[in-house]
Amino acid sequence: MSDSDPAPSLYAPREPIFPRRVSGPFRNLKWIILLVTLGIYYVTPWIRWDRGPSLPDQAVLLDLANRRFYFFWIEIWPHEFYFVAGLLIMAGLGLFLFTSALGRVWCGYACPQTVWTDLFILVERWIEGDRNARLRLQRQEKMDLRKARLRLTKWVSWFLIGLATGGAWVFYFADAPTLARDLVTGNAHPVAYTTMLILTGTTFFFGGFAREQICIYACPWPRIQAAMMDEDTLVVGYREWRGEPRGKGKRTTDSELGDCIDCMACVNVCPVGIDIRDGQQLECITCALCIDACDDMMAKIGKPRGLVDYMALSDETNERSGEPPRSVWKHVFRPRTVMYTALWSLVGFALMFALFIRSDIDLTVAPVRNPTFVTLSDGTIRNTYDVRLRNKHGEDRLFKLSLTGDSAMKLAIEGTEIDTVNVTADTAQLTRVYIVSSKDTVPASADATPVRIWVEDLSSGERAYKDTTFNGRGN
């Protein structure tokens, strides 16, 4: 290459993609998933759930200000964040499971980028027409009144969808009716407006303009998925031994042409603009719209469906020899998928077990280290502890504190002579506690003596404890 030659580009220029409308079982499945997922996303913040007079009545609420996560009857406190971590682990294992069984099926059906892009394309098709009409509009260089009207209508519709998306998101973090009123009246916190603006802009750009570029360049999953797949994974593919050679001639019993008539239907419906007949590609999101398009064309020319279909690499040899492929269930249930299912179930059962055995009262004990102990004028040794009492009930409860260990040690609550504390409903209350012991009763052989602090709910009799140490050396 000479010095005058331009440097090669690392990226090919983007060709705008205008998928053609298609109908079929996979397209219908995508519509159902789109309606269900968007319905859940937009409606969930408005569902009410009665938790009592002192607790929020929003069914799903991520209350960051008060450090609580509410999910219907489940309330997650900050120290129980392992539940959230467990759900994330289950989500990851579920993604591994579906990818191992069916390739990028998550990307093709339920990924937010796919769902919102589908919605944006639907709106675009309603306003500008199907593929050919949109192509003519795109190639029209002159911006006349009709093109300006169609583009403006489309962009305003996209913006409103993006605004609804950002609005629905902020409703998960505050009481939805109250926040909606504050947003309209201009009294909401600036963070709410900023979040809505960011999500509106990203939804508008990602779903309206970036589209397949997010899947190809921005998303890391296409580059990771190969580790989850093997020759038994069912992916969308083209049976080239049946379709080749391609041609538009008439099919007869002695024809040398394959079943593929090179109609480009599979390419024209693809949301990422690839030709599935070129083999499995990184860009393919396994949405299976090309299957619907090809099956429709096969029905028109009187050929059996399945020229483009879900298939596994391990079945290729058998199919080329005319034998039927193995059962779908033999591909889905194999050691790899069984292992992912077992791990997913194990984490789920562990979370359910932890959820059902957790107590409605709890405490943490933090010894005050500066100083570790104090020797009073009468020789008594005193240790100080910060005890945080958690009342997870929807009403105020009276908690009694007690001590087990050396009987000569006594527990006292700062500022009172009684051993009970009234803890407000659904709060964590910090209480300063002292443990005192005469110098003669503290073991002289060790610097730390184990003790156990108990808390008892006087209404229900429920108890909880935490082990700690009493510092100081006796005679």
matplotlib code that plots the C-alpha trace (Angstrom):
import matplotlib.pyplot as plt

x = [0.0, 1.5, 1.6, -1.1, -3.6, -6.2, -6.0, -8.4, -11.5, -12.0, -15.8, -18.0, -20.4, -23.8, -26.6, -30.0, -32.2, -35.9, -37.3, -40.4, -43.6, -43.9, -46.5, -46.1, -45.8, -42.4, -43.6, -46.7, -44.7, -42.6, -45.7, -47.0, -43.6, -43.5, -47.0, -46.3, -42.9, -43.9, -47.2, -45.3, -42.8, -45.3, -48.1, -46.1, -45.3, -49.1, -50.0, -51.0, -50.2, -51.4, -48.6, -50.1, -50.5, -46.8, -45.4, -45.6, -48.5, -46.7, -46.3, -42.8, -40.7, -37.0, -36.9, -33.3, -33.9, -35.0, -32.8, -35.6, -36.6, -40.3, -41.6, -45.3, -45.1, -41.3, -39.3, -35.5, -33.3, -29.8, -28.2, -30.2, -28.8, -27.8, -31.3, -30.7, -27.3, -29.0, -31.6, -28.8, -27.0, -30.2, -30.7, -27.2, -27.6, -31.0, -29.3, -26.6, -29.3, -31.4, -28.3, -27.0, -30.3, -31.5, -28.7, -29.4, -33.1, -32.9, -31.6, -34.3, -37.3, -36.9, -33.9, -35.0, -33.1, -35.0, -38.4, -38.2, -36.7, -39.6, -42.0, -40.2, -40.2, -43.9, -44.6, -42.4, -44.3, -47.7, -46.5, -44.3, -45.5, -43.9, -40.3, -40.6, -42.4, -39.7, -36.9, -38.4, -38.7, -35.1, -33.8, -35.7, -33.1, -35.5, -37.2, -40.7, -43.7, -44.8, -41.4, -41.1, -44.5, -43.9, -40.5, -41.7, -44.7, -42.4, -39.9, -42.5, -44.0, -40.6, -40.0, -43.3, -42.4, -39.0, -40.6, -43.0, -40.0, -38.1, -41.2, -42.0, -38.5, -38.5, -41.8, -40.1, -38.1, -40.9, -44.6, -45.9, -49.1, -47.3, -44.3, -46.5, -48.3, -45.0, -43.6, -46.6, -46.6, -42.8, -42.3, -40.3, -36.7, -34.2, -32.8, -36.2, -36.3, -32.6, -33.2, -36.3, -34.3, -31.4, -33.7, -35.8, -32.8, -31.2, -34.4, -35.1, -31.6, -31.1, -34.5, -34.9, -31.5, -28.8, -31.0, -28.9, -25.7, -26.2, -26.5, -23.5, -21.0, -22.1, -23.5, -20.8, -23.1, -22.5, -18.8, -19.5, -22.3, -19.9, -18.8, -22.3, -23.0, -22.0, -22.9, -26.2, -27.4, -30.5, -29.9, -31.6, -29.9, -30.3, -30.4, -28.2, -28.1, -31.8, -31.8, -28.8, -28.4, -30.6, -32.6, -35.9, -36.7, -39.6, -39.2, -39.8, -39.1, -35.9, -34.9, -31.3, -32.4, -32.8, -35.8, -34.4, -35.7, -33.5, -36.5, -34.5, -37.6, -35.4, -33.0, -35.7, -37.4, -34.1, -33.8, -30.0, -29.8, -27.9, -28.4, -28.9, -28.0, -24.4, -24.3, -24.4, -23.1, -22.3, -25.0, -27.8, -30.1, -32.1, -35.4, -36.6, -38.4, -36.5, -38.2, -41.6, -40.7, -39.2, -42.0, -44.5, -42.6, -42.3, -46.0, -46.6, -44.4, -45.6, -42.5, -42.3, -41.4, -38.1, -35.6, -34.7, -35.4, -34.1, -31.4, -28.3, -24.9, -24.9, -27.9, -26.3, -24.8, -28.0, -30.1, -27.7, -28.2, -32.0, -32.4, -34.7, -33.1, -33.1, -36.0, -35.9, -36.0, -32.8, -31.1, -32.6, -32.1, -28.4, -25.7, -24.8, -28.4, -29.2, -26.2, -27.4, -30.9, -29.6, -27.5, -30.4, -32.7, -30.2, -29.8, -33.6, -34.3, -31.5, -33.1, -36.6, -35.3, -33.5, -36.6, -38.9, -36.6, -35.6, -36.8, -39.0, -36.7, -32.9, -29.9, -26.3, -23.8, -20.7, -18.3, -17.0, -13.2, -12.0, -11.5, -12.1, -13.1, -13.2, -12.2, -14.5, -13.5, -14.9, -13.0, -15.9, -15.0, -17.4, -17.6, -19.7, -21.7, -23.7, -26.7, -28.9, -32.4, -34.5, -38.2, -39.5, -43.2, -45.7, -46.3, -44.2, -42.8, -41.3, -38.0, -36.3, -32.5, -30.8, -27.4, -26.2, -22.7, -21.1, -23.9, -21.9, -22.1, -24.9, -26.5, -27.7, -29.2, -27.9, -30.2, -32.7, -32.8, -35.1, -34.1, -36.7, -36.6, -39.6, -38.7, -40.8, -42.4, -40.2, -37.1, -33.7, -33.0, -29.5, -29.1, -26.1, -25.7, -23.2, -22.0, -20.4, -18.6, -16.6, -12.9, -12.9, -15.4, -13.6, -11.3, -7.6, -6.5, -7.9, -8.4, -11.8, -14.7, -17.5, -21.0, -24.3, -26.8, -30.4, -33.4, -37.0, -40.2, -42.5, -45.6, -44.8, -42.1, -39.8, -36.1, -32.8, -29.2, -25.7, -22.4, -19.7, -16.9, -16.3, -12.9, -10.8, -8.7, -9.6, -7.3]
y = [0.0, 3.4, 6.4, 8.1, 5.3, 6.0, 4.0, 1.1, 1.6, -0.7, -0.4, -0.7, 2.2, 1.5, 0.6, 1.5, -1.5, -1.5, -4.9, -6.0, -7.0, -10.7, -13.0, -16.4, -18.3, -16.8, -13.2, -13.8, -15.1, -11.9, -9.8, -11.7, -11.3, -7.6, -6.9, -8.9, -7.4, -3.8, -4.3, -5.5, -2.7, 0.2, -1.2, -2.6, 0.7, 1.4, -1.9, -1.3, -3.7, -3.0, -3.4, -1.5, 2.2, 2.9, 1.2, 2.2, 0.6, 0.3, -3.4, -3.0, -0.2, 0.4, 2.8, 4.0, 6.9, 4.5, 1.7, -0.8, -3.0, -4.0, -6.7, -7.5, -9.3, -9.4, -6.6, -6.6, -4.7, -3.5, -6.4, -8.8, -7.7, -11.3, -11.8, -9.3, -10.9, -14.3, -13.1, -11.7, -15.0, -16.8, -14.4, -15.1, -18.9, -18.6, -16.7, -19.4, -22.1, -20.6, -19.8, -23.3, -24.7, -22.2, -19.8, -16.1, -16.6, -14.0, -11.4, -12.3, -12.1, -10.5, -8.2, -4.6, -3.4, -5.9, -5.2, -1.4, -1.6, -3.8, -1.2, 1.6, -0.3, -1.0, 2.8, 3.5, 1.1, 2.5, 6.1, 5.6, 2.3, -1.1, -1.8, -0.6, 2.7, 3.4, 2.7, 5.1, 7.7, 7.1, 7.4, 10.6, 13.3, 16.3, 17.1, 18.0, 18.7, 15.0, 13.6, 16.3, 15.5, 11.8, 12.2, 14.7, 12.5, 9.4, 11.2, 12.7, 9.3, 7.8, 10.7, 10.0, 6.3, 7.2, 9.7, 7.0, 4.6, 7.1, 8.0, 4.4, 3.8, 6.6, 5.4, 2.3, 4.4, 6.5, 6.3, 6.4, 8.6, 11.1, 11.3, 11.6, 14.6, 16.2, 15.7, 17.4, 20.3, 20.8, 19.8, 16.6, 16.3, 17.3, 13.7, 12.5, 14.9, 14.2, 10.4, 10.8, 13.0, 10.5, 7.5, 9.3, 10.2, 6.8, 5.0, 7.4, 6.9, 3.2, 2.1, 4.6, 5.1, 2.7, -0.4, -3.3, -1.4, -1.9, -5.6, -5.9, -3.4, -2.3, -5.6, -8.0, -11.0, -12.1, -12.5, -14.4, -16.7, -19.1, -20.4, -21.5, -23.2, -26.5, -28.7, -29.7, -26.1, -25.3, -22.2, -20.7, -22.0, -22.7, -26.2, -25.5, -29.2, -28.8, -25.2, -25.2, -24.5, -21.5, -20.2, -18.8, -21.5, -23.8, -26.8, -30.2, -33.7, -33.8, -30.2, -29.5, -26.5, -26.6, -25.3, -21.8, -19.5, -16.6, -14.4, -12.6, -12.8, -14.1, -11.1, -8.5, -9.4, -9.6, -6.8, -6.9, -7.2, -10.5, -13.3, -16.5, -18.5, -17.5, -19.5, -18.7, -15.2, -13.1, -10.6, -13.1, -12.6, -15.8, -14.0, -16.6, -14.1, -15.5, -18.9, -17.3, -15.6, -18.7, -21.0, -18.6, -18.7, -22.5, -22.7, -20.6, -22.7, -26.0, -27.0, -28.3, -25.9, -25.9, -24.7, -22.1, -23.5, -24.2, -26.9, -28.3, -28.8, -32.4, -33.3, -32.0, -35.4, -37.3, -34.8, -34.7, -38.5, -38.1, -39.3, -37.3, -35.0, -36.0, -34.9, -31.3, -32.5, -34.5, -31.3, -29.3, -31.9, -32.8, -32.7, -29.0, -27.7, -30.1, -28.7, -25.1, -26.1, -27.8, -24.8, -22.4, -24.5, -24.8, -21.0, -20.6, -23.1, -21.5, -18.1, -19.4, -21.3, -18.1, -16.1, -18.4, -18.9, -15.2, -13.6, -10.5, -9.2, -8.9, -7.3, -6.4, -5.8, -3.6, -3.3, 0.2, -0.1, 3.2, 2.3, -1.5, -1.4, 1.0, 0.2, 2.2, 3.6, 0.7, -1.8, -2.7, -3.4, -2.0, -2.7, -0.5, -1.8, -0.3, -2.6, -2.0, -3.5, -4.2, -4.3, -5.7, -5.7, -3.1, -1.9, -0.7, -3.5, -3.6, -5.5, -6.9, -7.2, -9.8, -11.5, -15.0, -16.0, -15.3, -14.8, -12.1, -9.9, -7.4, -5.7, -2.1, 0.2, 3.8, 6.4, 4.0, 1.6, -0.8, -3.5, -2.9, -0.7, 0.4, 0.1, 1.9, -0.1, -1.2, 0.6, -0.1, 1.6, 2.2, 1.6, 2.1, -0.9, -1.5, -4.8, -4.6, -7.1, -6.9, -7.3, -10.5, -12.3, -11.7, -14.6, -13.7, -16.1, -14.4, -10.9, -11.6, -13.5, -14.8, -13.4, -13.6, -10.7, -11.7, -9.6, -10.8, -9.5, -9.2, -9.3, -12.5, -14.1, -14.3, -14.1, -13.5, -13.2, -12.2, -13.4, -11.0, -10.7, -8.9, -7.4, -7.0, -9.2, -10.1, -10.7]
z = [0.0, -1.0, 1.2, -0.9, -0.3, 2.4, 5.6, 5.7, 7.9, 10.8, 10.5, 7.5, 7.0, 8.4, 5.9, 7.3, 7.9, 7.2, 8.2, 6.2, 8.0, 8.5, 10.2, 11.7, 15.0, 15.9, 15.1, 17.1, 20.0, 19.9, 19.9, 23.0, 24.8, 23.9, 25.3, 28.4, 29.2, 28.4, 30.3, 33.4, 33.1, 32.8, 35.1, 38.0, 39.9, 40.1, 41.8, 45.4, 48.3, 51.9, 54.4, 57.3, 58.2, 58.6, 55.5, 51.8, 49.9, 46.6, 45.6, 44.1, 45.5, 45.6, 48.5, 48.4, 50.8, 53.6, 52.4, 51.8, 48.8, 48.7, 46.5, 47.3, 50.7, 50.7, 52.4, 51.9, 54.4, 53.7, 55.6, 53.5, 50.1, 49.6, 48.3, 45.5, 44.8, 44.7, 42.2, 40.0, 40.1, 39.1, 36.2, 35.0, 35.3, 33.5, 30.7, 30.5, 30.4, 27.6, 25.5, 25.9, 24.8, 22.2, 21.4, 21.7, 22.4, 25.1, 22.7, 20.1, 22.4, 25.8, 25.7, 26.4, 23.4, 21.2, 22.8, 22.5, 19.0, 17.9, 19.3, 17.5, 14.2, 14.7, 15.1, 12.2, 10.0, 11.1, 10.1, 7.1, 5.7, 5.2, 4.0, 0.4, 1.4, 4.1, 1.6, -0.9, 1.8, 2.9, -0.7, -1.3, -1.1, -1.2, 2.1, 1.0, 3.2, 3.3, 4.3, 7.0, 8.3, 8.5, 10.1, 12.7, 13.5, 13.9, 16.1, 18.3, 18.8, 19.6, 22.1, 23.9, 24.1, 25.5, 28.0, 29.2, 29.6, 31.7, 33.6, 34.5, 35.7, 38.3, 39.6, 40.9, 43.4, 44.9, 45.5, 41.9, 42.3, 44.5, 42.2, 39.1, 40.7, 41.7, 38.2, 36.6, 39.1, 38.9, 42.6, 42.0, 42.9, 40.2, 40.2, 39.0, 36.0, 35.2, 35.2, 33.0, 30.6, 30.3, 29.8, 27.3, 25.3, 25.4, 24.6, 21.7, 20.3, 21.0, 19.8, 16.9, 15.4, 16.8, 16.8, 15.5, 16.2, 19.9, 19.4, 17.1, 18.7, 22.1, 23.6, 24.9, 25.0, 21.3, 22.1, 25.3, 24.1, 22.3, 25.7, 26.5, 23.2, 21.6, 18.6, 20.3, 20.8, 18.7, 16.6, 13.6, 10.5, 6.8, 5.3, 2.4, 1.4, 0.6, -0.7, -3.0, -5.8, -5.6, -8.5, -9.6, -12.1, -12.0, -9.6, -11.0, -9.9, -12.0, -11.4, -10.4, -8.4, -4.7, -2.7, -2.2, -4.9, -3.7, -2.9, -0.2, 2.2, 5.0, 4.6, 4.2, 7.6, 9.5, 12.1, 12.0, 8.2, 7.8, 5.4, 7.4, 4.3, 4.9, 8.1, 11.8, 12.4, 15.5, 14.6, 14.6, 17.6, 17.0, 16.6, 14.1, 11.9, 8.9, 9.7, 9.4, 6.2, 4.6, 5.7, 4.2, 0.9, 1.0, 1.4, -1.7, -3.9, -2.5, -0.7, 2.9, 5.7, 7.5, 4.8, 7.5, 10.9, 14.4, 14.1, 15.7, 14.2, 15.4, 13.2, 10.0, 9.0, 9.6, 7.7, 4.7, 4.4, 4.6, 8.2, 10.5, 13.1, 16.8, 19.0, 20.2, 23.8, 23.3, 22.4, 25.2, 28.0, 27.9, 30.6, 30.1, 30.4, 33.2, 35.2, 34.6, 35.7, 38.8, 39.8, 39.0, 41.2, 44.0, 44.3, 44.1, 46.8, 49.0, 48.6, 49.4, 52.5, 53.7, 53.1, 55.1, 58.1, 58.6, 61.8, 62.1, 64.7, 64.5, 66.1, 65.4, 68.1, 67.6, 70.6, 71.2, 70.7, 72.0, 74.7, 74.7, 78.3, 81.3, 84.9, 87.2, 90.6, 92.5, 90.4, 88.1, 84.5, 81.9, 78.2, 75.8, 72.8, 70.1, 69.6, 66.5, 67.0, 63.9, 64.1, 60.8, 61.9, 60.8, 64.3, 67.3, 69.5, 73.0, 73.0, 76.1, 76.2, 78.3, 78.6, 78.9, 79.9, 83.3, 85.8, 87.5, 84.4, 84.2, 81.2, 81.3, 78.8, 78.6, 80.0, 81.7, 84.5, 82.7, 80.3, 77.6, 74.5, 72.4, 68.7, 66.1, 63.4, 60.4, 61.7, 63.0, 66.3, 67.7, 71.4, 73.6, 76.0, 78.9, 80.3, 83.7, 85.9, 89.1, 88.6, 90.7, 88.5, 85.2, 84.3, 84.8, 82.1, 79.1, 77.8, 76.2, 77.7, 75.3, 76.0, 74.2, 74.0, 73.5, 72.3, 72.9, 71.3, 74.3, 72.1, 70.2, 72.3, 69.3, 70.2, 68.5, 69.7, 68.8, 70.2, 71.2, 73.7, 77.0, 77.2, 80.3, 82.6, 86.1, 89.1]

ax = plt.figure().add_subplot(projection="3d")
ax.plot(x, y, z, "-o")
ax.set_aspect("equal")
plt.show()
